[in-house]
Amino acid sequence: MSNYYCKYCGYKSSSVDSLTSIYCLRHPNGPHRGRHALYDGEEKSQYTCNNCGEKFPSLSSLTKALCPMHPEEVTKGKHQPAL
């Protein structure tokens, strides 16, 4: 059985349909202003931020921390997973 993850918050679901039907608390437009979006990468033992290269043990921990090299602004952008 495969797991599917949200690229914004790391939420795990057993199907793409159920993942993308739920609103995401960490959506870039704000909480409940967009649905979960599919993370296209594979499950890994650690995840790397696409902007700064910092490593995290889970997608959830990666996406909840602010990224010092985020292109929008340090205080607004969270880490984004690299594929």
N, CA, C and O atoms as a Maestro MAE file, in Angstrom:
{
 s_m_m2io_version
 :::
 2.0.0
}

f_m_ct {
 s_m_title
 :::
 protein
 m_atom[332] {
  # First column is atom index #
  i_m_mmod_type
  r_m_x_coord
  r_m_y_coord
  r_m_z_coord
  i_m_residue_number
  s_m_chain_name
  s_m_pdb_residue_name
  s_m_pdb_atom_name
  i_m_atomic_number
  :::
  1 25 0.851 -1.183 0.000 1 A "MET " " N  " 7
  2 3 0.000 0.000 0.000 1 A "MET " " CA " 6
  3 2 0.898 1.248 0.000 1 A "MET " " C  " 6
  4 15 1.824 1.365 0.803 1 A "MET " " O  " 8
  5 25 0.607 2.146 -0.895 2 A "SER " " N  " 7
  6 3 1.395 3.370 -1.010 2 A "SER " " CA " 6
  7 2 0.828 4.474 -0.128 2 A "SER " " C  " 6
  8 15 -0.367 4.516 0.165 2 A "SER " " O  " 8
  9 25 1.710 5.349 0.279 3 A "ASN " " N  " 7
  10 3 1.302 6.536 1.014 3 A "ASN " " CA " 6
  11 2 1.530 7.751 0.125 3 A "ASN " " C  " 6
  12 15 2.461 7.782 -0.679 3 A "ASN " " O  " 8
  13 25 0.676 8.740 0.279 4 A "TYR " " N  " 7
  14 3 0.782 9.983 -0.477 4 A "TYR " " CA " 6
  15 2 0.863 11.123 0.524 4 A "TYR " " C  " 6
  16 15 0.167 11.121 1.540 4 A "TYR " " O  " 8
  17 25 1.725 12.107 0.228 5 A "TYR " " N  " 7
  18 3 2.005 13.182 1.169 5 A "TYR " " CA " 6
  19 2 1.722 14.542 0.548 5 A "TYR " " C  " 6
  20 15 1.823 14.722 -0.665 5 A "TYR " " O  " 8
  21 25 1.364 15.500 1.406 6 A "CYS " " N  " 7
  22 3 1.173 16.879 0.983 6 A "CYS " " CA " 6
  23 2 2.530 17.586 0.977 6 A "CYS " " C  " 6
  24 15 3.291 17.477 1.937 6 A "CYS " " O  " 8
  25 25 2.829 18.304 -0.095 7 A "LYS " " N  " 7
  26 3 4.108 19.007 -0.176 7 A "LYS " " CA " 6
  27 2 4.143 20.263 0.688 7 A "LYS " " C  " 6
  28 15 5.220 20.814 0.916 7 A "LYS " " O  " 8
  29 25 3.000 20.725 1.173 8 A "TYR " " N  " 7
  30 3 2.959 21.916 2.018 8 A "TYR " " CA " 6
  31 2 3.076 21.604 3.501 8 A "TYR " " C  " 6
  32 15 3.623 22.405 4.260 8 A "TYR " " O  " 8
  33 25 2.562 20.431 3.931 9 A "CYS " " N  " 7
  34 3 2.531 20.153 5.371 9 A "CYS " " CA " 6
  35 2 2.974 18.747 5.757 9 A "CYS " " C  " 6
  36 15 3.169 18.473 6.941 9 A "CYS " " O  " 8
  37 25 3.137 17.855 4.792 10 A "GLY " " N  " 7
  38 3 3.552 16.491 5.100 10 A "GLY " " CA " 6
  39 2 2.422 15.565 5.502 10 A "GLY " " C  " 6
  40 15 2.673 14.427 5.899 10 A "GLY " " O  " 8
  41 25 1.180 16.026 5.409 11 A "TYR " " N  " 7
  42 3 0.019 15.187 5.742 11 A "TYR " " CA " 6
  43 2 0.070 13.905 4.905 11 A "TYR " " C  " 6
  44 15 0.333 13.957 3.704 11 A "TYR " " O  " 8
  45 25 -0.181 12.762 5.536 12 A "LYS " " N  " 7
  46 3 -0.123 11.464 4.861 12 A "LYS " " CA " 6
  47 2 -1.521 10.925 4.619 12 A "LYS " " C  " 6
  48 15 -2.395 11.008 5.482 12 A "LYS " " O  " 8
  49 25 -1.719 10.366 3.415 13 A "SER " " N  " 7
  50 3 -3.002 9.783 3.061 13 A "SER " " CA " 6
  51 2 -2.765 8.503 2.265 13 A "SER " " C  " 6
  52 15 -1.698 8.318 1.679 13 A "SER " " O  " 8
  53 25 -3.753 7.631 2.247 14 A "SER " " N  " 7
  54 3 -3.625 6.374 1.511 14 A "SER " " CA " 6
  55 2 -4.034 6.498 0.047 14 A "SER " " C  " 6
  56 15 -3.817 5.572 -0.734 14 A "SER " " O  " 8
  57 25 -4.631 7.644 -0.339 15 A "SER " " N  " 7
  58 3 -4.987 7.856 -1.747 15 A "SER " " CA " 6
  59 2 -4.836 9.324 -2.118 15 A "SER " " C  " 6
  60 15 -4.947 10.206 -1.267 15 A "SER " " O  " 8
  61 25 -4.586 9.572 -3.382 16 A "VAL " " N  " 7
  62 3 -4.436 10.943 -3.876 16 A "VAL " " CA " 6
  63 2 -5.758 11.693 -3.739 16 A "VAL " " C  " 6
  64 15 -5.771 12.867 -3.368 16 A "VAL " " O  " 8
  65 25 -6.872 11.020 -4.037 17 A "ASP " " N  " 7
  66 3 -8.188 11.658 -3.939 17 A "ASP " " CA " 6
  67 2 -8.486 12.154 -2.532 17 A "ASP " " C  " 6
  68 15 -8.949 13.280 -2.351 17 A "ASP " " O  " 8
  69 25 -8.223 11.317 -1.541 18 A "SER " " N  " 7
  70 3 -8.510 11.745 -0.171 18 A "SER " " CA " 6
  71 2 -7.542 12.843 0.273 18 A "SER " " C  " 6
  72 15 -7.930 13.732 1.031 18 A "SER " " O  " 8
  73 25 -6.294 12.796 -0.187 19 A "LEU " " N  " 7
  74 3 -5.321 13.833 0.148 19 A "LEU " " CA " 6
  75 2 -5.759 15.186 -0.393 19 A "LEU " " C  " 6
  76 15 -5.788 16.172 0.345 19 A "LEU " " O  " 8
  77 25 -6.098 15.237 -1.667 20 A "THR " " N  " 7
  78 3 -6.396 16.511 -2.326 20 A "THR " " CA " 6
  79 2 -7.815 17.019 -2.073 20 A "THR " " C  " 6
  80 15 -8.183 18.086 -2.563 20 A "THR " " O  " 8
  81 25 -8.600 16.284 -1.331 21 A "SER " " N  " 7
  82 3 -9.963 16.741 -1.030 21 A "SER " " CA " 6
  83 2 -10.036 17.505 0.297 21 A "SER " " C  " 6
  84 15 -11.085 18.055 0.631 21 A "SER " " O  " 8
  85 25 -8.949 17.544 1.046 22 A "ILE " " N  " 7
  86 3 -8.936 18.158 2.377 22 A "ILE " " CA " 6
  87 2 -8.150 19.467 2.348 22 A "ILE " " C  " 6
  88 15 -7.119 19.564 1.683 22 A "ILE " " O  " 8
  89 25 -8.644 20.473 3.075 23 A "TYR " " N  " 7
  90 3 -7.937 21.751 3.167 23 A "TYR " " CA " 6
  91 2 -6.669 21.619 3.994 23 A "TYR " " C  " 6
  92 15 -6.625 20.876 4.974 23 A "TYR " " O  " 8
  93 25 -5.638 22.349 3.587 24 A "CYS " " N  " 7
  94 3 -4.321 22.284 4.212 24 A "CYS " " CA " 6
  95 2 -4.100 23.480 5.134 24 A "CYS " " C  " 6
  96 15 -4.337 24.624 4.746 24 A "CYS " " O  " 8
  97 25 -3.646 23.207 6.357 25 A "LEU " " N  " 7
  98 3 -3.388 24.281 7.321 25 A "LEU " " CA " 6
  99 2 -2.144 25.094 6.978 25 A "LEU " " C  " 6
  100 15 -2.013 26.235 7.420 25 A "LEU " " O  " 8
  101 25 -1.227 24.519 6.196 26 A "ARG " " N  " 7
  102 3 0.010 25.223 5.834 26 A "ARG " " CA " 6
  103 2 0.041 25.627 4.359 26 A "ARG " " C  " 6
  104 15 1.114 25.845 3.796 26 A "ARG " " O  " 8
  105 25 -1.110 25.725 3.746 27 A "HIS " " N  " 7
  106 3 -1.168 26.126 2.331 27 A "HIS " " CA " 6
  107 2 -0.561 27.514 2.165 27 A "HIS " " C  " 6
  108 15 -0.755 28.363 3.035 27 A "HIS " " O  " 8
  109 25 0.167 27.777 1.079 28 A "PRO " " N  " 7
  110 3 0.809 29.092 0.888 28 A "PRO " " CA " 6
  111 2 -0.167 30.275 0.872 28 A "PRO " " C  " 6
  112 15 0.223 31.400 1.185 28 A "PRO " " O  " 8
  113 25 -1.408 30.034 0.516 29 A "ASN " " N  " 7
  114 3 -2.406 31.113 0.514 29 A "ASN " " CA " 6
  115 2 -3.006 31.350 1.892 29 A "ASN " " C  " 6
  116 15 -3.776 32.293 2.075 29 A "ASN " " O  " 8
  117 25 -2.666 30.513 2.861 30 A "GLY " " N  " 7
  118 3 -3.177 30.635 4.214 30 A "GLY " " CA " 6
  119 2 -3.962 29.404 4.622 30 A "GLY " " C  " 6
  120 15 -4.375 28.616 3.771 30 A "GLY " " O  " 8
  121 25 -4.170 29.234 5.925 31 A "PRO " " N  " 7
  122 3 -4.927 28.082 6.417 31 A "PRO " " CA " 6
  123 2 -6.321 28.019 5.808 31 A "PRO " " C  " 6
  124 15 -7.034 29.022 5.766 31 A "PRO " " O  " 8
  125 25 -6.701 26.854 5.342 32 A "HIS " " N  " 7
  126 3 -8.034 26.591 4.774 32 A "HIS " " CA " 6
  127 2 -8.321 27.423 3.523 32 A "HIS " " C  " 6
  128 15 -9.485 27.615 3.169 32 A "HIS " " O  " 8
  129 25 -7.282 27.920 2.851 33 A "ARG " " N  " 7
  130 3 -7.479 28.679 1.606 33 A "ARG " " CA " 6
  131 2 -7.035 27.881 0.392 33 A "ARG " " C  " 6
  132 15 -7.006 28.395 -0.727 33 A "ARG " " O  " 8
  133 25 -6.698 26.646 0.618 34 A "GLY " " N  " 7
  134 3 -6.311 25.748 -0.461 34 A "GLY " " CA " 6
  135 2 -6.204 24.333 0.066 34 A "GLY " " C  " 6
  136 15 -6.059 24.103 1.267 34 A "GLY " " O  " 8
  137 25 -6.278 23.405 -0.844 35 A "ARG " " N  " 7
  138 3 -6.244 21.990 -0.456 35 A "ARG " " CA " 6
  139 2 -4.815 21.457 -0.444 35 A "ARG " " C  " 6
  140 15 -3.897 22.086 -0.972 35 A "ARG " " O  " 8
  141 25 -4.644 20.286 0.167 36 A "HIS " " N  " 7
  142 3 -3.347 19.628 0.153 36 A "HIS " " CA " 6
  143 2 -2.915 19.422 -1.296 36 A "HIS " " C  " 6
  144 15 -3.752 19.189 -2.169 36 A "HIS " " O  " 8
  145 25 -1.616 19.508 -1.551 37 A "ALA " " N  " 7
  146 3 -1.052 19.273 -2.877 37 A "ALA " " CA " 6
  147 2 -0.085 18.096 -2.801 37 A "ALA " " C  " 6
  148 15 0.667 17.961 -1.836 37 A "ALA " " O  " 8
  149 25 -0.111 17.267 -3.801 38 A "LEU " " N  " 7
  150 3 0.678 16.047 -3.811 38 A "LEU " " CA " 6
  151 2 2.175 16.331 -3.886 38 A "LEU " " C  " 6
  152 15 2.628 17.098 -4.735 38 A "LEU " " O  " 8
  153 25 2.934 15.709 -2.993 39 A "TYR " " N  " 7
  154 3 4.396 15.711 -3.045 39 A "TYR " " CA " 6
  155 2 4.793 14.622 -4.031 39 A "TYR " " C  " 6
  156 15 4.431 13.460 -3.849 39 A "TYR " " O  " 8
  157 25 5.531 14.984 -5.071 40 A "ASP " " N  " 7
  158 3 5.858 14.051 -6.151 40 A "ASP " " CA " 6
  159 2 7.061 13.157 -5.865 40 A "ASP " " C  " 6
  160 15 7.324 12.224 -6.623 40 A "ASP " " O  " 8
  161 25 7.784 13.420 -4.802 41 A "GLY " " N  " 7
  162 3 8.966 12.623 -4.484 41 A "GLY " " CA " 6
  163 2 8.616 11.310 -3.806 41 A "GLY " " C  " 6
  164 15 7.450 11.008 -3.548 41 A "GLY " " O  " 8
  165 25 9.644 10.549 -3.527 42 A "GLU " " N  " 7
  166 3 9.486 9.256 -2.863 42 A "GLU " " CA " 6
  167 2 9.603 9.411 -1.350 42 A "GLU " " C  " 6
  168 15 10.082 10.430 -0.851 42 A "GLU " " O  " 8
  169 25 9.153 8.374 -0.622 43 A "GLU " " N  " 7
  170 3 9.369 8.349 0.828 43 A "GLU " " CA " 6
  171 2 10.862 8.177 1.072 43 A "GLU " " C  " 6
  172 15 11.517 7.373 0.408 43 A "GLU " " O  " 8
  173 25 11.401 8.939 2.031 44 A "LYS " " N  " 7
  174 3 12.833 8.920 2.306 44 A "LYS " " CA " 6
  175 2 13.075 8.873 3.810 44 A "LYS " " C  " 6
  176 15 12.163 9.096 4.606 44 A "LYS " " O  " 8
  177 25 14.304 8.583 4.183 45 A "SER " " N  " 7
  178 3 14.661 8.597 5.603 45 A "SER " " CA " 6
  179 2 14.931 10.025 6.070 45 A "SER " " C  " 6
  180 15 14.850 10.309 7.266 45 A "SER " " O  " 8
  181 25 15.253 10.936 5.131 46 A "GLN " " N  " 7
  182 3 15.371 12.356 5.455 46 A "GLN " " CA " 6
  183 2 15.058 13.179 4.206 46 A "GLN " " C  " 6
  184 15 15.281 12.742 3.077 46 A "GLN " " O  " 8
  185 25 14.538 14.376 4.443 47 A "TYR " " N  " 7
  186 3 14.096 15.262 3.374 47 A "TYR " " CA " 6
  187 2 14.931 16.533 3.390 47 A "TYR " " C  " 6
  188 15 15.290 17.034 4.456 47 A "TYR " " O  " 8
  189 25 15.238 17.050 2.209 48 A "THR " " N  " 7
  190 3 16.094 18.220 2.054 48 A "THR " " CA " 6
  191 2 15.285 19.396 1.549 48 A "THR " " C  " 6
  192 15 14.433 19.240 0.674 48 A "THR " " O  " 8
  193 25 15.550 20.588 2.105 49 A "CYS " " N  " 7
  194 3 14.887 21.806 1.649 49 A "CYS " " CA " 6
  195 2 15.453 22.199 0.290 49 A "CYS " " C  " 6
  196 15 16.668 22.218 0.092 49 A "CYS " " O  " 8
  197 25 14.567 22.510 -0.634 50 A "ASN " " N  " 7
  198 3 14.939 22.915 -1.987 50 A "ASN " " CA " 6
  199 2 15.669 24.256 -2.013 50 A "ASN " " C  " 6
  200 15 16.454 24.507 -2.928 50 A "ASN " " O  " 8
  201 25 15.428 25.116 -1.036 51 A "ASN " " N  " 7
  202 3 16.005 26.461 -1.034 51 A "ASN " " CA " 6
  203 2 17.342 26.559 -0.310 51 A "ASN " " C  " 6
  204 15 18.246 27.252 -0.778 51 A "ASN " " O  " 8
  205 25 17.480 25.877 0.824 52 A "CYS " " N  " 7
  206 3 18.687 26.065 1.639 52 A "CYS " " CA " 6
  207 2 19.513 24.794 1.855 52 A "CYS " " C  " 6
  208 15 20.660 24.873 2.296 52 A "CYS " " O  " 8
  209 25 18.942 23.626 1.549 53 A "GLY " " N  " 7
  210 3 19.676 22.379 1.695 53 A "GLY " " CA " 6
  211 2 19.631 21.754 3.078 53 A "GLY " " C  " 6
  212 15 20.223 20.695 3.288 53 A "GLY " " O  " 8
  213 25 18.940 22.385 4.033 54 A "GLU " " N  " 7
  214 3 18.840 21.817 5.377 54 A "GLU " " CA " 6
  215 2 18.068 20.503 5.313 54 A "GLU " " C  " 6
  216 15 17.141 20.366 4.515 54 A "GLU " " O  " 8
  217 25 18.445 19.536 6.150 55 A "LYS " " N  " 7
  218 3 17.827 18.209 6.146 55 A "LYS " " CA " 6
  219 2 16.941 18.016 7.374 55 A "LYS " " C  " 6
  220 15 17.240 18.505 8.463 55 A "LYS " " O  " 8
  221 25 15.829 17.283 7.164 56 A "PHE " " N  " 7
  222 3 14.853 17.015 8.218 56 A "PHE " " CA " 6
  223 2 14.435 15.549 8.165 56 A "PHE " " C  " 6
  224 15 14.492 14.933 7.101 56 A "PHE " " O  " 8
  225 25 14.013 14.975 9.303 57 A "PRO " " N  " 7
  226 3 13.642 13.557 9.335 57 A "PRO " " CA " 6
  227 2 12.268 13.249 8.724 57 A "PRO " " C  " 6
  228 15 11.964 12.088 8.450 57 A "PRO " " O  " 8
  229 25 11.436 14.277 8.507 58 A "SER " " N  " 7
  230 3 10.109 14.038 7.931 58 A "SER " " CA " 6
  231 2 9.668 15.262 7.124 58 A "SER " " C  " 6
  232 15 10.185 16.364 7.309 58 A "SER " " O  " 8
  233 25 8.709 15.050 6.234 59 A "LEU " " N  " 7
  234 3 8.148 16.176 5.478 59 A "LEU " " CA " 6
  235 2 7.450 17.153 6.414 59 A "LEU " " C  " 6
  236 15 7.520 18.367 6.223 59 A "LEU " " O  " 8
  237 25 6.793 16.626 7.404 60 A "SER " " N  " 7
  238 3 6.078 17.473 8.355 60 A "SER " " CA " 6
  239 2 7.025 18.421 9.088 60 A "SER " " C  " 6
  240 15 6.736 19.610 9.215 60 A "SER " " O  " 8
  241 25 8.139 17.908 9.563 61 A "SER " " N  " 7
  242 3 9.091 18.764 10.282 61 A "SER " " CA " 6
  243 2 9.758 19.761 9.330 61 A "SER " " C  " 6
  244 15 10.058 20.886 9.730 61 A "SER " " O  " 8
  245 25 9.991 19.364 8.087 62 A "LEU " " N  " 7
  246 3 10.583 20.269 7.108 62 A "LEU " " CA " 6
  247 2 9.659 21.446 6.810 62 A "LEU " " C  " 6
  248 15 10.092 22.598 6.819 62 A "LEU " " O  " 8
  249 25 8.400 21.158 6.551 63 A "THR " " N  " 7
  250 3 7.461 22.191 6.099 63 A "THR " " CA " 6
  251 2 6.933 23.101 7.207 63 A "THR " " C  " 6
  252 15 6.283 24.103 6.909 63 A "THR " " O  " 8
  253 25 7.192 22.785 8.466 64 A "LYS " " N  " 7
  254 3 6.685 23.671 9.525 64 A "LYS " " CA " 6
  255 2 7.703 24.722 9.956 64 A "LYS " " C  " 6
  256 15 7.350 25.666 10.663 64 A "LYS " " O  " 8
  257 25 8.954 24.575 9.543 65 A "ALA " " N  " 7
  258 3 10.000 25.520 9.952 65 A "ALA " " CA " 6
  259 2 10.220 26.603 8.901 65 A "ALA " " C  " 6
  260 15 10.110 26.348 7.701 65 A "ALA " " O  " 8
  261 25 10.534 27.823 9.366 66 A "LEU " " N  " 7
  262 3 10.824 28.925 8.446 66 A "LEU " " CA " 6
  263 2 12.189 28.711 7.785 66 A "LEU " " C  " 6
  264 15 13.138 28.259 8.426 66 A "LEU " " O  " 8
  265 25 12.269 29.041 6.511 67 A "CYS " " N  " 7
  266 3 13.504 28.875 5.745 67 A "CYS " " CA " 6
  267 2 14.216 30.220 5.609 67 A "CYS " " C  " 6
  268 15 13.615 31.182 5.132 67 A "CYS " " O  " 8
  269 25 15.475 30.309 6.014 68 A "PRO " " N  " 7
  270 3 16.211 31.573 5.920 68 A "PRO " " CA " 6
  271 2 16.528 31.984 4.485 68 A "PRO " " C  " 6
  272 15 16.912 33.130 4.249 68 A "PRO " " O  " 8
  273 25 16.375 31.076 3.524 69 A "MET " " N  " 7
  274 3 16.696 31.378 2.132 69 A "MET " " CA " 6
  275 2 15.470 31.317 1.225 69 A "MET " " C  " 6
  276 15 15.600 31.214 0.005 69 A "MET " " O  " 8
  277 25 14.274 31.382 1.825 70 A "HIS " " N  " 7
  278 3 13.046 31.310 1.035 70 A "HIS " " CA " 6
  279 2 12.973 32.521 0.096 70 A "HIS " " C  " 6
  280 15 13.256 33.641 0.520 70 A "HIS " " O  " 8
  281 25 12.598 32.313 -1.167 71 A "PRO " " N  " 7
  282 3 12.589 33.416 -2.134 71 A "PRO " " CA " 6
  283 2 11.592 34.532 -1.831 71 A "PRO " " C  " 6
  284 15 11.803 35.665 -2.262 71 A "PRO " " O  " 8
  285 25 10.522 34.248 -1.109 72 A "GLU " " N  " 7
  286 3 9.533 35.297 -0.839 72 A "GLU " " CA " 6
  287 2 9.978 36.223 0.284 72 A "GLU " " C  " 6
  288 15 9.954 37.443 0.120 72 A "GLU " " O  " 8
  289 25 10.375 35.679 1.396 73 A "GLU " " N  " 7
  290 3 10.889 36.427 2.549 73 A "GLU " " CA " 6
  291 2 11.200 35.449 3.657 73 A "GLU " " C  " 6
  292 15 10.547 34.413 3.782 73 A "GLU " " O  " 8
  293 25 12.176 35.769 4.446 74 A "VAL " " N  " 7
  294 3 12.581 34.877 5.537 74 A "VAL " " CA " 6
  295 2 11.441 34.637 6.514 74 A "VAL " " C  " 6
  296 15 11.253 33.510 6.974 74 A "VAL " " O  " 8
  297 25 10.683 35.666 6.838 75 A "THR " " N  " 7
  298 3 9.641 35.531 7.855 75 A "THR " " CA " 6
  299 2 8.325 34.967 7.298 75 A "THR " " C  " 6
  300 15 7.406 34.692 8.069 75 A "THR " " O  " 8
  301 25 8.222 34.794 5.997 76 A "LYS " " N  " 7
  302 3 6.975 34.305 5.409 76 A "LYS " " CA " 6
  303 2 7.058 32.892 4.858 76 A "LYS " " C  " 6
  304 15 6.055 32.179 4.824 76 A "LYS " " O  " 8
  305 25 8.239 32.482 4.428 77 A "GLY " " N  " 7
  306 3 8.336 31.216 3.719 77 A "GLY " " CA " 6
  307 2 8.837 30.071 4.560 77 A "GLY " " C  " 6
  308 15 9.778 30.218 5.340 77 A "GLY " " O  " 8
  309 25 8.213 28.949 4.399 78 A "LYS " " N  " 7
  310 3 8.625 27.719 5.060 78 A "LYS " " CA " 6
  311 2 9.577 26.958 4.135 78 A "LYS " " C  " 6
  312 15 9.664 27.245 2.942 78 A "LYS " " O  " 8
  313 25 10.279 25.995 4.700 79 A "HIS " " N  " 7
  314 3 11.124 25.127 3.884 79 A "HIS " " CA " 6
  315 2 10.248 24.412 2.862 79 A "HIS " " C  " 6
  316 15 9.091 24.099 3.142 79 A "HIS " " O  " 8
  317 25 10.793 24.158 1.690 80 A "GLN " " N  " 7
  318 3 10.079 23.453 0.624 80 A "GLN " " CA " 6
  319 2 10.865 22.196 0.260 80 A "GLN " " C  " 6
  320 15 12.082 22.260 0.089 80 A "GLN " " O  " 8
  321 25 10.184 21.052 0.140 81 A "PRO " " N  " 7
  322 3 10.905 19.807 -0.121 81 A "PRO " " CA " 6
  323 2 11.487 19.740 -1.528 81 A "PRO " " C  " 6
  324 15 10.833 20.119 -2.500 81 A "PRO " " O  " 8
  325 25 12.715 19.259 -1.625 82 A "ALA " " N  " 7
  326 3 13.329 18.958 -2.915 82 A "ALA " " CA " 6
  327 2 12.873 17.554 -3.321 82 A "ALA " " C  " 6
  328 15 12.570 16.725 -2.462 82 A "ALA " " O  " 8
  329 25 12.826 17.296 -4.587 83 A "LEU " " N  " 7
  330 3 12.458 15.957 -5.041 83 A "LEU " " CA " 6
  331 2 13.667 15.117 -5.045 83 A "LEU " " C  " 6
  332 15 13.599 13.938 -5.394 83 A "LEU " " O  " 8
  :::
 }
 m_bond[331] {
  # First column is bond index #
  i_m_from
  i_m_to
  i_m_order
  :::
  1 1 2 1
  2 2 3 1
  3 3 4 2
  4 3 5 1
  5 5 6 1
  6 6 7 1
  7 7 8 2
  8 7 9 1
  9 9 10 1
  10 10 11 1
  11 11 12 2
  12 11 13 1
  13 13 14 1
  14 14 15 1
  15 15 16 2
  16 15 17 1
  17 17 18 1
  18 18 19 1
  19 19 20 2
  20 19 21 1
  21 21 22 1
  22 22 23 1
  23 23 24 2
  24 23 25 1
  25 25 26 1
  26 26 27 1
  27 27 28 2
  28 27 29 1
  29 29 30 1
  30 30 31 1
  31 31 32 2
  32 31 33 1
  33 33 34 1
  34 34 35 1
  35 35 36 2
  36 35 37 1
  37 37 38 1
  38 38 39 1
  39 39 40 2
  40 39 41 1
  41 41 42 1
  42 42 43 1
  43 43 44 2
  44 43 45 1
  45 45 46 1
  46 46 47 1
  47 47 48 2
  48 47 49 1
  49 49 50 1
  50 50 51 1
  51 51 52 2
  52 51 53 1
  53 53 54 1
  54 54 55 1
  55 55 56 2
  56 55 57 1
  57 57 58 1
  58 58 59 1
  59 59 60 2
  60 59 61 1
  61 61 62 1
  62 62 63 1
  63 63 64 2
  64 63 65 1
  65 65 66 1
  66 66 67 1
  67 67 68 2
  68 67 69 1
  69 69 70 1
  70 70 71 1
  71 71 72 2
  72 71 73 1
  73 73 74 1
  74 74 75 1
  75 75 76 2
  76 75 77 1
  77 77 78 1
  78 78 79 1
  79 79 80 2
  80 79 81 1
  81 81 82 1
  82 82 83 1
  83 83 84 2
  84 83 85 1
  85 85 86 1
  86 86 87 1
  87 87 88 2
  88 87 89 1
  89 89 90 1
  90 90 91 1
  91 91 92 2
  92 91 93 1
  93 93 94 1
  94 94 95 1
  95 95 96 2
  96 95 97 1
  97 97 98 1
  98 98 99 1
  99 99 100 2
  100 99 101 1
  101 101 102 1
  102 102 103 1
  103 103 104 2
  104 103 105 1
  105 105 106 1
  106 106 107 1
  107 107 108 2
  108 107 109 1
  109 109 110 1
  110 110 111 1
  111 111 112 2
  112 111 113 1
  113 113 114 1
  114 114 115 1
  115 115 116 2
  116 115 117 1
  117 117 118 1
  118 118 119 1
  119 119 120 2
  120 119 121 1
  121 121 122 1
  122 122 123 1
  123 123 124 2
  124 123 125 1
  125 125 126 1
  126 126 127 1
  127 127 128 2
  128 127 129 1
  129 129 130 1
  130 130 131 1
  131 131 132 2
  132 131 133 1
  133 133 134 1
  134 134 135 1
  135 135 136 2
  136 135 137 1
  137 137 138 1
  138 138 139 1
  139 139 140 2
  140 139 141 1
  141 141 142 1
  142 142 143 1
  143 143 144 2
  144 143 145 1
  145 145 146 1
  146 146 147 1
  147 147 148 2
  148 147 149 1
  149 149 150 1
  150 150 151 1
  151 151 152 2
  152 151 153 1
  153 153 154 1
  154 154 155 1
  155 155 156 2
  156 155 157 1
  157 157 158 1
  158 158 159 1
  159 159 160 2
  160 159 161 1
  161 161 162 1
  162 162 163 1
  163 163 164 2
  164 163 165 1
  165 165 166 1
  166 166 167 1
  167 167 168 2
  168 167 169 1
  169 169 170 1
  170 170 171 1
  171 171 172 2
  172 171 173 1
  173 173 174 1
  174 174 175 1
  175 175 176 2
  176 175 177 1
  177 177 178 1
  178 178 179 1
  179 179 180 2
  180 179 181 1
  181 181 182 1
  182 182 183 1
  183 183 184 2
  184 183 185 1
  185 185 186 1
  186 186 187 1
  187 187 188 2
  188 187 189 1
  189 189 190 1
  190 190 191 1
  191 191 192 2
  192 191 193 1
  193 193 194 1
  194 194 195 1
  195 195 196 2
  196 195 197 1
  197 197 198 1
  198 198 199 1
  199 199 200 2
  200 199 201 1
  201 201 202 1
  202 202 203 1
  203 203 204 2
  204 203 205 1
  205 205 206 1
  206 206 207 1
  207 207 208 2
  208 207 209 1
  209 209 210 1
  210 210 211 1
  211 211 212 2
  212 211 213 1
  213 213 214 1
  214 214 215 1
  215 215 216 2
  216 215 217 1
  217 217 218 1
  218 218 219 1
  219 219 220 2
  220 219 221 1
  221 221 222 1
  222 222 223 1
  223 223 224 2
  224 223 225 1
  225 225 226 1
  226 226 227 1
  227 227 228 2
  228 227 229 1
  229 229 230 1
  230 230 231 1
  231 231 232 2
  232 231 233 1
  233 233 234 1
  234 234 235 1
  235 235 236 2
  236 235 237 1
  237 237 238 1
  238 238 239 1
  239 239 240 2
  240 239 241 1
  241 241 242 1
  242 242 243 1
  243 243 244 2
  244 243 245 1
  245 245 246 1
  246 246 247 1
  247 247 248 2
  248 247 249 1
  249 249 250 1
  250 250 251 1
  251 251 252 2
  252 251 253 1
  253 253 254 1
  254 254 255 1
  255 255 256 2
  256 255 257 1
  257 257 258 1
  258 258 259 1
  259 259 260 2
  260 259 261 1
  261 261 262 1
  262 262 263 1
  263 263 264 2
  264 263 265 1
  265 265 266 1
  266 266 267 1
  267 267 268 2
  268 267 269 1
  269 269 270 1
  270 270 271 1
  271 271 272 2
  272 271 273 1
  273 273 274 1
  274 274 275 1
  275 275 276 2
  276 275 277 1
  277 277 278 1
  278 278 279 1
  279 279 280 2
  280 279 281 1
  281 281 282 1
  282 282 283 1
  283 283 284 2
  284 283 285 1
  285 285 286 1
  286 286 287 1
  287 287 288 2
  288 287 289 1
  289 289 290 1
  290 290 291 1
  291 291 292 2
  292 291 293 1
  293 293 294 1
  294 294 295 1
  295 295 296 2
  296 295 297 1
  297 297 298 1
  298 298 299 1
  299 299 300 2
  300 299 301 1
  301 301 302 1
  302 302 303 1
  303 303 304 2
  304 303 305 1
  305 305 306 1
  306 306 307 1
  307 307 308 2
  308 307 309 1
  309 309 310 1
  310 310 311 1
  311 311 312 2
  312 311 313 1
  313 313 314 1
  314 314 315 1
  315 315 316 2
  316 315 317 1
  317 317 318 1
  318 318 319 1
  319 319 320 2
  320 319 321 1
  321 321 322 1
  322 322 323 1
  323 323 324 2
  324 323 325 1
  325 325 326 1
  326 326 327 1
  327 327 328 2
  328 327 329 1
  329 329 330 1
  330 330 331 1
  331 331 332 2
  :::
 }
}
